Amino acid sequence: MVCLVVYASLYPFAHWRNQGISPFHFLTAPLPKYWTGFDVGINMLGYAPLGFLLALSALHSRRRLWAVSVATLAAGLLSLTLESLQSYLPSRVPSNVDLALNTLGAWVGACSAWALQRLGVIDRWSRLRARWFSHDARGALVLLLLWPVALLFPAAVPMGLGQVFERLESALADALESTPFLEWLPVRDIELQPLVPMAEVLCVALGALIPCLLGYCVIRLLWQRAVFSGAVLAVGLGVSALSAALSYGPEHAWAWFDAPVQVGVGLAALLAVLLLAVPRRAASALTLLALALHLGLLNQAPADPYFAQTLQIWEQGRFIHFYGLVQWLGWLWPYAALVYMVVRLSGRDPLPAAEP
């Protein structure tokens, strides 16, 4: 979580320079004249999970008396450090208001953890986790929690994460321009072609099915898998609609949900039902296969010009503060899942089937 906060605070990590002012000058600077509710919310929400996790860690170590104070102080010191480092980034502006809001967000998160602990919610969650998931489910749960966040980044194909080959090729060509190594790059005989409707259906279906299969790898009972897969599909649709609303406006929230996408989601739901009873090791193998097929299909298609204009909205508009983080999640999530599945399948301990 600290790494995510650091990344979001110092993005884009470019053009560092000494601007001739103290890095702590912002502490005594006048309050900004202009601010928006979006800025207030994003600064608080960015640190609330950090405060929550820090306080939760302190509570688990039996330091309950100082849990909120320690978590808030640690998060505040981190914010102070990052705001001071922003003084060396021309594209970022350190702010005493941001520091205060970050610390306030961490305090709210820490208080939430303390309150949930006092109410017994944390203990109930531990028992629920033990009933629903296997003991080795931590990696899968982290990936599943990050999946909706990754979907917030606009995708050329709905549910299509990991479309990076075209951008990598272009970035590599730019980096090697005016060097003899440019000739070493492979040259495609034909340009990338847009996906035909059936290929788009398959991409959408695999993109929606992959998190369901990932859950099947660690979920114990059949009825739990059924509930989980329904929740995954609902969350995927909802977050995709939210991404479209943020990108194009609320009136276009469901414009992406055309016939191929509807068929793809329906196919994913059907496959999720048919695979409910698959053994956990087989679910891991199917997840790996689905990831490979999904990435292979998706990276054979280019991003259309209209989609490129959408990315400019995220890069240049109000999303710039968390654009880089969400973008990288959208690019790297399936590859992280790919590595996780390879490691999981290489384990020696057999994975039992789901119980009825």
Order of alpha helices (4+ residues) and beta strands (2+ residues): alpha-alpha-alpha-alpha-alpha-alpha-alpha-alpha-alpha-alpha-alpha-alpha-alpha
